[in-house]
């Protein structure tokens, strides 16, 4: 695995020393969030800073969507994330000089993100230009137990004295966003999007209220402080900043401690007074709890999570750290989102303008279903809440049912690029698949009745209106874009068609099991029969000459990309070649057919999987963060374990080693979820489908042991894998039947069962990759 530049530890990630070239990357990696609010891992004092970054999930501003030439159905407005008033800023003045690590003498500096405590810790020893030496210790958290609350425990220790220290604790509005779009017409509404509507100060705190200028969203951020040590405290607030000033005179060895509690609320429906009441109540309750109580709640939440979700890996310390980092960030992205989306960068940066994509449903929600099912349920309920907008979008496109947006914040379509947006209809089946998976694994009947039926029906209706029947009685879906962004406007994309097939069958099954909700949606027996027939007759393209499944109809007949003539400096291809050339050649940006092999594994034999994987490997250049993890899964399933490990290590390094040079914009949350999937569905051998769970685990050197857990139907299953055997331990009340390397096995509750791992068959030579694109 590539060197990340971070300290390696089992239960955290840290960085020692100061390197300004790594500032933006560290801010993303050290972000704290709970799904509702997010703070980038900036220094407490605010400077130096690459991207300030304080976010509230769903807080955005609308802007014009400019086009060189307009067309019917193009979205008129886009949406972009904006900075919430930033409450993490705590400036320090030592004597009469501002604390700035670029000046004076920096004796020690370390940041550490603790995966069990759920905190970002910082220790800095600094000598001012005038010779005053202090140690600054801070610990911050975004509460996983209290949705609206973030807090900081901030301490200044005088190492020499006497010295006067002044702490300026602030909430700062309208922190600048990075440039998220090249067009000034888009950026203009995002420069100062917040209109002040109220400000107030208390003895040791303050509150600021705003409303966004165009989208009309109300925002309230309040802070309160508890000070330990002799100090003078005063607060003030105006339209742009709230500030509490704490002045303390310290002798050598003395300290001042400040606990800062910050509350965050937003709404497009509540009045300013109601927002202020909510945020004040949240802050008051957190202050009463105190720092020790908040930290204990955080640790308790994560203790419960890790008991069920922890993954242990023996033989690769870097990979062990990376998988826990990935899980921790996935939890932070969703734990308290509560019927909000999971953006592509979560709340760690402004990349992708804060939009949510298909990968939230295809990559993140399935992991949450196994490890934090309440968060999976809430993410899917958010999709359900946006169903009216999806119905409107389908009607605009002259289609039946619902067409969910390719990229969005509020639920409205924000993609102005139709080949990779409007016609990437597979997102509708991705949402349906995530729902079906959640229902099967959780057994959540109320959700099934209240949410699943309606979304499955409306997405099934979309496929019925989008597809066509040929003269031979085969159902085709023409003119779509699959997951691969180097092919567009194709017929019968295999991933899309197989996902639509699952969607249609799932809708029919749910309607038969829930007659009342189905009748309320005016579903008829004839409509159900039509769905089932379309699913049965769905076209899945296959090349009989090459004996391999095609990514889309005719794909194997197209000219291959000139990989030998492409230099390493010309990747990613999208930055060096026109899309029309990419679209007409055989070249794959990200796993597409391979994703179908992973997600629709029941539709392929072992031989078909091996042949399709080998063919796709020769074309896949992995110019996307979403490619390495599914390639790892399918490499493991086809017996190419060293290749699977290489892909897993690449997936694990995408953010920590900044493989693509874009972590400054935020973390790749779907790729992080993919790390868990690559471990569990690859080396852990786990496959789940309509017929239950199938496990075929196998390890490869240097891995010597692996364990992981799954929450299933109210119980918990832990799988512990050694080189020669796997042990299954089921906790709960009901037994469970699974398959182990094809053998049916009954697991009794609260018992362990150890089963031998059979010798691996010879998979043959490993597949080849394009020149220069093999995983390192």
N, C-alpha and C positions, 0 to 999 in steps of 0.2 A: 504494500500500500504506500502511496506517495507520502512524503514527509509533509505534514500539515503546518509545521512551525509552531504548533501548540504543545504544551506539556502533556505527556501521556499518563492518564490515570484511569482506574476502573470506573469511578463514580463521579467524574467531573472532567472539565477541560479548562485549562488555564494558560496564561501567557505571562512571562516574566520579562521585564525590561520595556523599553519604549522604542518603537520603530514607526515613524510617521507614515512610511509607505504602506503599512499594514492597518492603518487607522480604520478605514471604511470596512474592511473585512472583519476586524474584531468587533466593530459596532453591530454587525449583523449576527455574528456567531454568539455574542454575549447578550443578545436581546432577551428580555423577560416579557412574558405575555400570559394571558389566561383565556384568550379567544374573544374577549370583549374589549380589552385594552392591551396595548403593547408599547413598550419603551425599548428603543434601540440601546445597545450597550455603550452609550457615550460616557465620557468622563463626567463626574458629578458637576464640575465647575462649568461645563458647557463648552469650553475651549481648551485645546484645539478640537475641532469636530469636522467630520466629513459630511454626515447627514444627521441632523438633529433627531428627527423621527420619534414623534409621539402619536399613536394612532388609536382610533376607536373603530371597531368593526362595523362597517356600514356608513360611517361618516364620510361624505363625499360632496363634491360639487359638480354640477352639470356644466357642460361647455358645448359650443357648436362642434359639429362633426363635418369638417370641410372636405369637399371632393373636387378633384380636377374636373369631373363631369358627373352630374347627379344622375340618379336612376331610380326607377320605381322600387320601393321596398327598402331603400337604404335608410338606416337609422339617421334621424335628424340631429340627435344629441348624443354626446358621449358622457361618461361619468369617470371622474378621477378621484382617488383617495386624496385627502388633504391632511395636514397636520392638525391634530387636536391641540388645544393649549397645553404646553409642555410643563408638567409639574415635577420633573426629576431634577431640575436645575438647582444646585446649591453652590453658590460662589463663596470663596474664602479670601479674606484679606488678612495677611500676617504682618503686624505692625502697620505700615502704610503701603505695603506692596501686595498686589494681587497674586494669589497662588496660581502659578502657571508652570507646568512641567517643562516648558521650552526655555524657561529662564531660571536663573539661580543654579542650584546643584541638585540633581535628582539622584538620591542615594539608593533608592529601591522603589520599584513599581511592579505590582502584580495584580492581575485580575483572574478570578476563578469562578466558573459557573458550576454550581453543585447540583447534580441531578437528583439527589435524595432530599436535600434541604429545599430545593427550588429557589435558590437565591444566587445573586451575582455579588461576589465579595471583591473588595478592592483594598489594598494596603499600599500606601505611598509614604516614603520618607523624603523630605525635601528641605533644603536650606535656601532661604531667600537671599537675594543679592546683598542684603544688609547683614546676613549672618544668623538670622533667626531660624532655628531648626524645629520642624514639627513633623508629627506622624499623623496621617489622615487614614482613618479606617471607615469604610462604608459598606453596608450590606443592603441591597434592594431586592424587592420581590413584587411580582404581580400576583395578587392573591388568587389561588385556585379554589379557595373556600368562600370568598366574598367577591362577587363579580365586579363590583364598581371600584375596588380598592387596590391601590399600589402604595408601597411604603418604603421608607429609607431610614435605616439606623446609621447616623452619621456622627463620628467622633473625631475630635481634634485633640491631640496630646502634644503639649509643649515639651520638647526634648531639651531646650535651653530656655532660660527665662530671666527675668520676667518679660512677657510679651502680651500685647493686646491683640486678640483675634476677633474679627468681625465676620459673621456668617450671614450671607444674603440668600435666603431661601425663596425661590420664585416660582410663579406660574407665568409662562411667557407665551403670548399669543402670536399667531402669524409667523411662526418660524418658517424660513423659506424652504420650499420643496425643491428637490433636484428637477432639472428640466425633463419632464416625462414625455414630451411630444415636440417635434421640431417646428410645428406651426404656431406662430404667435397668436392666432385666433383661438387656439385651444388653450394656450398658456395664460392668456389675459385674465380669465375668470379665476385662475388658480393662484394668482400672485398674492392677493389679500382677500381671501374668500369669506372672512368672518366679520360680520357687522356687530359691534358691541351693543348689548341691550341691558347690561347691568354689571355693577361691581360693588363689592362690599368688603370691609375689613373687620376682623375681630381683634382681641388682644394678642392672640398668637396664631392668627391665620387669616384667610381671605377667600373670596369666591369671585369667579368671573363667569359671565353669561354672554353667549353670542348666538347669532343666527346666520346661517350661510346665506349669501346674497341671492343666489339663483335657486338652489334646491330647497331653501326654506327650512333647513334642519336646525333645531335648537340644540345648544351644547352648554353644559354646565360643568365646570371643574372647580373644586374647592380643596383647600389644604388647611391642616391644623398641625400644631407642633407641641411636643412635650419636651421641655428642656431640663436636663439634669446638670447641676453645677451653677455656681454664681454667675448670673448673666442679666443683662438688660434686654428686654424684648419689646418690639414695637412692630406694627403692621400697617400697610397702606395698600391701596388698590386704585387703578385707573383703567381706562379703556383697553390698555395694551399689556399691562403687567400687574401682577399682585406680588407683594414682597413682604416677607417677615424678616426683620433685622435683629440679629442676636449678637450682643457685644459681651465679651468675657475677657477678664485679665487673668492670665495664667502664669504661675511660677513653673520652674522646671519640674516635670513629672506630673503636673496637674492637667486635667482634661475637662472638656465640655462635651456633653452628649446631647444630640438632637434627634428625636424621632419624628419624622415627617410622614403624615398620612395624607394621601391624595385621593379624592373621590372623582369619579367620571360618570357622566350620564349624557345621553343624547336622545332626541325623539323628533320626529316630524309631525307629531300630533299633540304633544303636551305643551302647556303654556310655560313661560319662563318661570313663573312662581312654582308650578308643580315640579319642574326640573330642579329648581333650587332646593325645594323641600326634600326631594329624593336624595340629592347628593349630600346635603347637610346631614340627613339621617344616617346615611351610610358612613360618613366620616365620623360622626359622633359615636356610633357603635364601635367602629374600629379603634378609636382613641380609648374608649373604655376597656377594650380588650387588651390594648397595649402591645408593644413590639413582641414581647415574649409569647403572648397569646397568638398573635398573627403568625409568628414563625412556627409555633407548635401546630397550628391548624394546617399550615403549608406542609410540614413534615408528615403529619398524619394522612393527609390526602395522598401524598406520594408514596408513603409506606403501603397504603392499601393498593395503590396502582401497581407498584413494583412486585408485590406478592404474587399477583396474577400474571403480570405482563413481562417480567424480567426475562431477558435472553442472556445466557451465559455461553461464552465461547472460550475454549482452552486451545492454546497454540498460536494465537495472534493477538497480542495486547492492543495493537492499533485498531484492529477490527472490533474487539470487545468495546473499546471506548466509542467507536463510531456508531455501533448499533444502539448503544444506550443514549448517545447524543441524539440520534435520529428519533428514537422513541420519545425522549423528553421534549423535543421540539414539536413533534406531532401532538402530544398532549397539550403543550402550551398553545398550539394553534386552535384547539377545539374545545377544551374542557368547559369553559363558561361562555361559549359563543351563543348558546340558547336561542335557537331559531334565527341564527345569522349564518352567513356563508363561511367557507374556508378559502380565503384568497390564495392565489398561486404563490405569493410570498408570505402568506399568513400576515402577521403584524410585525414583521421584522424589517420592512423596507417598502419603498414606494414603487418597486419594479412592477411591470405590467399594469401600471396605473391603479394598482390595488384590486384588479379584477379577479373574479373566480372563473375557472375553466372546467372542462370535462374531467381533468385529472383529479379534481377533488373527489368526484364520485367514483372514478375508476381505480384510483390508487389509495386515497386517504381514508374514505369512508369504510372500505372493507377492513382495513387494519383496525380502525376504531370499533368496528362491529365485534371483533374478537377481544379487544383489550379495554375499551371504554364505551360500552354500548349505548349509554345515555347520550354521549356526544354524537355518535353515529345517528341515533334517532333524531336529535335536534337538527343536525345538518340536513337530513332528509325532510324534516318538517319545514325547514326553510324553503326547500324546493317546492313543497306543497303550497306554501304561502304565496309563492310567485306564480302559481298555476294560472290565475286570470291573465297575467301578462303573457304567458306562454300561449294561451288560447288566442289572444289578440294577435300575436306574432304569426301563428299558423294561419289565421284568417287573412292577414296581410299577404302571406305567401300563397294564398288560394289553396290551402291544405286543410284537411280535417284535423280534429284533435288539438294537440298542443305541441308547439315547437319551442323548446327551451333555448335560451340564448347561448351563443358560443362564448362570449365574455361579458361579464356584468358585475355590478355591485348591488343594485336595487332589485334586479330581476328583469330589467329592460335590456334589449340587445345593444351592446356597445362595440360590436365588431363592424367596421366599415369595409373590410376586405372580404368580399363574398366568397372567393374560392376556398379560403381557409376559415370561413366563419359561417355564413348562411347555409352553405351546402354541406357542412360537416355535421350532418344530421345524426351521426352516431351518438352524439351527446345525449339524445333522448333515450336511447337504449342503454347507455352507460348509467343514467339515473335509474332506469327501471331495473337494471341488473343489480345495482347497489341496494335497491329496495328489496328485491327478491332474496338476495343474500342475507340482508339483515333479518328478514322475516324467518328464513329457514334456521338461522343460527340462534336467534334470540327467542323465538316463539312468542313474540309480542303481538297478541291478538287484537288489542285495541288499536294499535298502530296499523295493523293489517286492514281493519275495517275502515278507519278514519282517514288514512293517508294512502296506503298502498293501492287499494282498489281504484281510486280515482286517477292517480297518476298512471297506473298501468293501462287503464282503459283509454285514456286520452293519448298516450304514446302509441298504443296499438292502433288507434284510429289514424294517427299520423302515417304509420307505415302502410296501412291499407290504402290510403289516398296517394302516397308517394310512389308506391310500387306499381308494376304492370305485369300482366299475364301475356306470355307469348302463345303462339299457336299450338305449341306442344304441351301446354299446361304447366309451365314453369314460371315461378314468380321471380321477377327481377326488380332490382332497385338501381336505377340509372342516374348518372350525373351527380355523383356525390364525392366528397373528400373523406378519406379514412384518417386514421391517426397520423400516417406519414405525411408530412408537410412538403415533401418533394414530389408528390403526385397529387393531382387535383382533377376534378370533373371527370371521374372515371365511372365505369359501369360495374356493378356487382363487386364492390369491395368486400373481400371475404370477412374481415372483422366486422364491418357494418352489417352485412347480411346475417351472420351468425348471431350477432347481438340482437338484431331485430327479431330473429327467429325465437330467441329466448324470451324476448319481450312479449311477443304474440302468444306464445304458449303460457307464459306466466299470467297474462291478462285473462286468458280463458280459464285457467285453473282458479284464480282468485274470484272471478265472477260466479263460477259454479259453487264455490264454497261460501260466498257471501251474497246471497240472492237479493237481500234488501238494498244494500248500497248499489248493486249492479242495476237493479230496476230503477232506482232513483236517477241513474245516469242514462236511462232509456236503452240499456243494452238488451239486445234480443238474442234468441237462440241462433237465428240466422247469422247475426254478426259474429257470434262466438265461433260458429262453424267456419265462417270465412277466415277468421284469424288462424284457426288450426290448419285449414287447408293451405293458406299462404305459408305457414311455418313448415308444413310437410313438404311443400313443393319449392322451397326457397333455393335459389341458385347459389351454388358454392363453386366458384370457378376452378377447373382442374385442367392441366395440360397433359393429355394422354400420351403425347410423344415423349416428353421429358419425365413423365410419371410423377408430377409434382403439383401440389396446389398452387394456384396463382394468388398474388396479392389482390389483383382485380382482373376482370375479364380481359384477356389478351396481353397481360403484363409481360409474360415470358417471351413474347414475340418482339418486343421493342428492342431498340439498339441499347447495348450496355454503355454505361458511362466509361469514359477513358480514364480509368483509375491510374494506370501506369503513367499517363501524361499529366496527372494532377500532382502538384507539389504540396508538401506539408503546409506551406504558407498559404495555400489557397483554401484551407478549411477554416471555418465552416463555409461550405460551398455557397450558401445563400448570400454571403458577403462579397463573392467574387464572380458569380455567374448569374445571368438572368433567369428568372423563374421559368420562362417559356422553355429554356433548354433543359432545366431540371425536370420539368413536367413530362417531357417527351422521351426521356431516357430511363433505363433501369438503374436507379440509384435510390437508396432509402435513407432518409434522414434519421428516422427513429423506428423502433420496432412497430410493425403493422401486422403483417402475417404472423410474426412471432407472438404478438399480443393475442392474436386469435388462437394460436396454439396453447397459450397459457390460460386464457379466460374461457375458451370453449374446448377444453381438453377432451371432453367426452365425444366430440365430433370427429376426432382423428385417431387412427390406429397408431401403435408405436412406430411402425415402419413409415407411415405417412408423416408423422411428427418429425422423425429423424431426417427424412428427405427434404421436407419443407424448410426445416431449420438450416440444413446445410446450404440449400439454395439461397435463402435469405441472407445468410452470413456473408456470402460473396458480394452482396450489394449494399450492406448496411454500414454507413460511415459514422453513425452516432454523433451527429451534430446537435443532438437534443439530450437534455439531462434525463429524459424519460426512457431512454433506450437500454442502458446497461443492466438495469434490474430485471426486466423481462427476459433479456438475453441470458442472464445468469440462471434464471429459473429454468428455461427450456434447455440450456446446456446441461444442467444437472439432471433433468429428466431423461435426456438422451444419453446419459452416461459419460459426458465429457466434463468430468469434475474439475480438473485443473483449469479449463477454460471458464467454467462457472465461477471458480474462485477469483480468477482475474477480473471478470466482469463485476463480481460483488465488491471487490476492493476498489474498482473504479467508481462504482455507484456510491460507496461509502466516502470517497474522497472528494466528490463533486463540490461540496461546500467547504469542508474543512481544509482542503488543499487549494480551493478556488480554481478548480480544473478549467473552468470556462471563462475566468476573469470577470465574472459579473456578480460576485457575492456582495459587492458594495450595494447593489440594488435590493438585497434581501436574500433569504435562504430559499432553496427549492423544496417546498414542503412535500410535494408529491414524490419527488426523487428520494427524499428522506423516508417517506412511507415505503417506497420501493426497496430500501435497504432491508427493512424487516421482512418484506415479502420474499426477497431473494434468499434470505437466511432460512425462513420457515418453509416456504414452498419449494425452495431449491434443495439445499442440503438437508433440511428437515423433512422433505418429501411429502408435505401436506397438500392434498387436493380435496376440495369440497365441491359437491354438486347435488343435483336432485336425488342422487342415490346415496348420499351421506359422505362420510370422511374416508379417505384412502391415504395411507401413510407408506412411503417407500424411502426412508431416510438412508443416506450414505455420506460419509465424510471422506475428505482427501487430505493428505499431509499439506501443511503442518497442523491442520485441525485435528485434535485428539478427542474432543468432547464438545457437545452442544446440548443445550436445553432451552425450551421455550414453553409458554403457557397459552391457553386459549380459554375464553369464557364461552361456554356453549350451553344453551337452554337452561340457564340458571345455575349451572354447575361449572366446574373448572377442570380442565384436562391439562396435565403437565407431561411433556414428552422429553425424556432424557436419552441422549444418543451417545453411544461409544462407538468405537470402530467395529465391534463385533455384535452388538446387541442394542436394542432400544427398550426403554422401560416406560410404560404408560401408567400414570396415576390419575384416577378420576376422583374428584371431590364433589360431593353433592348427594342427592337422594335417589336419583334414577340411574339405572344401568345404561350403557351405551354400546352400540355395536359399530365397529370400525373394520377396516381392512388393513392388514400389515403385509406389504409386498404381495398383495393379491389374496391373502388368506383372511377369511372372516374371523373376527375375534370379538368376544363379548367381554366388555370391561365392567367389573362390579364396582359399585360406589365405595369410596374410601379404601380402595385396595390398589396395589401395584401389580403390574404384570410385565415380566421381562421376556422379550422375544428375540431370537437370533436374527441377525441380518444376513441374508444369503449372499454367496459370492456374486460379485457384479459380472454380468456378461461383457464380453469384449465389444465396445461401441464402435470399433474401427478407427480409422484416422480422424483427427479432429477437423472440423470445418475450417475453411480458409476465409480470411477477411480481405477486404480491399487493401492494396499496398499501403503500408504505413498506418493502417487503422486497426490493427490488432490491439487488444487491451494490453496495457503495460503490466 
